[in-house]
Amino acid sequence: MQIKKITGLVILLFIMSSYTTVHKFYVSVTQIDYNESKKSVEIISRIFIDDFEKLLKERYDESIELMNKDEEKEKNIDYYINVYLAQKLKIEINGKPIKYTFLGKQYDNDIMLCYLEIEGINSFNEIVVENKVLMEVFEEQQNIIHVKKGKTRKSLILERENDKGLLNFSK
């Protein structure tokens, strides 16, 4: 039942983002895939550009504009994104906190895709994801997490009162 609810919410997110840049709901979607051949965890976090820009302006620099063509400003923005995500998106694998590498970002219409990677993961049974992205800016913020390992896919919906969840892949 919860998977149908999550799938419906994700479909709604992408339909709404295709037709308008103004939205009345606050959601991000983070896809976490275990790549067995590379022994890595690949992460793509999708966040509305206008919401993230608002956060960066409030937190770091009022002059920040995402989708800016100035390379020097883009380097600063990447730095701020990396620092922010390291504070707000935390992952534990098999009970151990794991640091990821921010690989970069790209823009797709009104969505920013952030690419992250964790290398040297031989396998895992449990993954804990804490995602507080944008929760200090938007009280209604929800962060949807999808984790795929092999053919198994599990999901979480994280909110301000419940910003951390455990997924067990040993069963």
N, C-alpha and C positions, 0 to 999 in steps of 0.2 A: 504494500500500500504506500509506504513512504517513497519507494523508488518512483511510482507513478506521479506522486506529488512533486518530487524533485524534477523529474523529466518535464512535467507540465510547466514548472517555474522556469526551467532553462529555455524551453521553447518560447515562452512568453517574453523572456529577456531578449532573445535574439530577434523576435518579431518586432518588439517595441524599438529596439535599437536601430532597426533598419529604416524606420519611418520617421523618427523624431530624435532630436538631440535633447529635448526636455523630457524628463521622466520623473515620476512621482514615487518611485520605489528605489531602494538602494541595495544593490546586490553585486557581488563579485563571484566569479566561478574560477576555481583553481583545479586544474587537472594534474594529477600526479601519476606517472607511469613508471613502472619498474622495467628497465631494459636489461634483460638477463644476459644478452650477448655482450653488452658493454659494461655490465656490472655497475650500472648507474641508475639513479632516479632522476627522471626528467620532469620538470614542473613548468606549466604554463598557467599564469594567473591573468584572468581577463577582468579589467576594471574600467568603469566608465571614465573617459578622459576628463570630463568637466568636474566630476567629483574629486578625482585625484589632483587635478590642477588647483581646486579650491583648497585642499589639504596642504599642498606644497606652498601655496601663497601664504596661508595662515601660519604655517610652521617654520618656513625657511626664508622665503623671499617674495615680496608682493609683486615683483616684476616677472615672475616665472610665467612662461607661456608654453604649454606642451604643443607639440607639432611645430616647433620653431625650426627654421632652416639654418640658423646660426650654429655652426659646429661647436664653437667654444661654449655657448650656452647649453647646448645639448650634453656636453660632457659634465657640466655642473648638475644638470637635471638628472642624468644617470647616477651621479654620485648621491644626490638626495634620495632618489628612488631606492638605491641599494641600502643606504643607511636606514631609511624608514622601514623597508621590508624586513631587514635584519632584526629590527625591534618588534615588529608586529606579526610576523609570520615565522613560527618556530616549529621544528619537526624533530621528533624523537623516533629512532628506529631501534626496535628490540630493547627499549628502556634507556637508550643513550641519546642525549642531545646531539644533533648533527648540524654542522654548518654547511650551507650550500653556497654556490658561486652564482652571482648575478651575471648572466651572459649578455643581457641587453634587452631592448624593447622594440616594439614596432606598433604602428597605429593601423587600425582597421575601422574605417568610418568613425564612430564615436567611442570605440573601445581601444584601450591600450593593452597590449599583450606583453607581459613580462616573462622572460625566459630565465629559468634557474636550473641548476644541476648539482647533484650530489654524486661524486665518484667513489669508487671503491666499496660498493655495497654488494657483497657476495650473494646475499639473500636476506629475507626478513620474514618474521611471523607477525609482528605487531608494528603498527605505525600510529603515533600520536601526532595530531596536527592541532596547533593553536593558531587561530587566525583572527587577529584584532584589527585587520586593515579597515580603515575609515570609521571604525566604531566610535572614536572620540569626536568625530565630526557629525555623524548621522546616527541618531538614536535608533532608527529603524533598520540600520545596516544588517544585512544577512550575507554570510560568506559560505557559498556552497563548495564542498570539497568532493571530488571524485578521485578515487584511488584505484588503479588497475595493476594487478600482478598476474601475469599469465592470462588465463581466460576469466579470472575472477575480478569483478568490479564491485566496489562498495562505496557508499556515499554518506556524507554528513551535511547537516545544515547548522552552521554556527551563528550565534547571535550574541549580543552584548552580555546577557546573563549566562550564556553557555557557549563560551568562545574556544573550547578545547574538546577534542573527541578522540577516542581510541578505536581503531579498526584492527580486527584480529584476522589474519589470513592462515592460521594454523588449522582451521576446521574445514 
